[in-house]
Amino acid sequence: MGIRLSFELSDRDLGYFRQALKHSRDAVRDAEEAEIIEAIRDVLDQIRNNEPLPDFVAGRLPQLELLIDMLTDAEWQLPADERDSLLATFVYFGDPEDILPDDVPVIGYLDDVIVIELVMLELEHVRDAYEEFCRFRDDFDRQHGKDIDAAIRRDRLDRRRRQLHQRMRRRTARDRKSRLLQETSA
């Protein structure tokens, strides 16, 4: 029988993780994007080969794969700020000597999971928009097949992507403004 542990991270605790991510963002400035992506894929392969994985880690792997897909999907064209955020997350996750060294049995990936959760919350509207874009693209391709003119397909996808990018920016800005108001009133 499993045991459920719950804990709350204070703003100070979250600040510690955000500071670690900031250091990763600084490291991203000097790294090649393709190298970071290749490295995170290698790390994911290594993690999968370290069976049995703690469930709290295994449950986050699909989230990491979604983040990689968002970053590498040429038709999605993830904006620069979000790209930097994801690359920093990957640099942090790929660092075996981060806050909690990854080779510590069972809990070595706990800090990585917390960082992933922070980024998933931070990029909630980006993820939603990307998932909607993928559904739109899949539906479009299913409806029109391979016979449609490539320029028409590209135009329709570009138009939908721009709409979704605008929506995710509006929603993200609204959430940041709301958080700032909550922080200043607390």
Sequence and secondary structure as in RCSB ss.txt:
>XXXX:A:sequence
MGIRLSFELSDRDLGYFRQALKHSRDAVRDAEEAEIIEAIRDVLDQIRNNEPLPDFVAGRLPQLELLIDMLTDAE
WQLPADERDSLLATFVYFGDPEDILPDDVPVIGYLDDVIVIELVMLELEHVRDAYEEFCRFRDDFDRQHGKDIDA
AIRRDRLDRRRRQLHQRMRRRTARDRKSRLLQETSA
>XXXX:A:secstr
          HHHHHHHHHHHHHHHHHHTTS HHHHHHHHHHHHHHHHHS S  HHHHTTHHHHHHHHHHHH TT
T   HHHHHHHHHHHHHHH TTSSS TTSTTTTTHHHHHHHHHHHHHTHHHHHHHHHHHHHHHHHHHHHGGGS H
HHHHHHHHHHHHHHHHHHHHHHHHHHHHHHHHHHH 
